Amino acid sequence: MNHFSGIKALTFDLFGTILDLGGSLSPFVAESLEAREVDVSAANFWEQWRYRQRIEQYQDTITMLGHSGYLETVRRALHYTLRCNGIEATPDTVEEFMVGWQSLSPFPEVLSALKHLQTDYQLVVLSNGDPGFLDYLVTERVKWEFDAVISVTTFGAFKPHPAVYRGAAGTLGLAVNECLMVSANSFDILGARACGYRGAFVNRYNLPYEDTAYQPDVTVGDFTELADALQKNAPSS
């Protein structure tokens, strides 16, 4: 177990790490698919949608044509996924599928773990989300007062672009090695570690990690395990 000496801030990914995307969105997806009698399950549709959204984010950053925003990449990915499954992507249909994003909920153990961690670390959201959307989700859905909420919009690129991690550390007035990225997305941990952050991989679904030198400092199954691991190695006060 690594000792996290010198860590002052935990920067949390929001989508899929704090917020349960699949659990929150699948009921909305299932209802819309059932109404259309298409031969695809809600689980498979969501997997396709999420995968395509990541491609949209990567394309957005790599082409450098201007940061289009998180919800725009969600919408474009949905448009693509609907058409892949033989569903016409009309404005009304797109809106029907998108509405679920207003009802995202955190994983059940998250708030309890944050309460345990707040005495030892600054707790910060570092997310690909749009600023207004993040404010809504943090206030109305997570209902936790973080020390800071940082959107990648400030840096004009999606994670895992290095400008995001370096810029966030600068915003917090910290060195990169004083920050620990907490994410369920392995590419996020890879990007943060490459910039000098420490990394905690929240691997709820027992997924493989990339074959890279930039490995997480700790891998946990959920936020309860995260709090236990970090509290055992909390910085001295």
Secondary structure, DSSP 8 states (H G I E B T S, - for coil): ----TT--EEEE--BTTTB-HHHHHHHHHHHHHHHHT-S--HHHHHHHHHHHHHHHHHHHHHHTS----HHHHHHHHHHHHHHHTT----HHHHHHHHGGGGG--B-TTHHHHHHHHTTTSEEEEEESS-HHHHHHIIIIII----SEEEEGGGGTS-TT-HHHHHHHHHHTT--GGGEEEEES-HHHHHHHHHTT-EEEEE-TT-----SSS---SEEESSHHHHHHHHHHT----
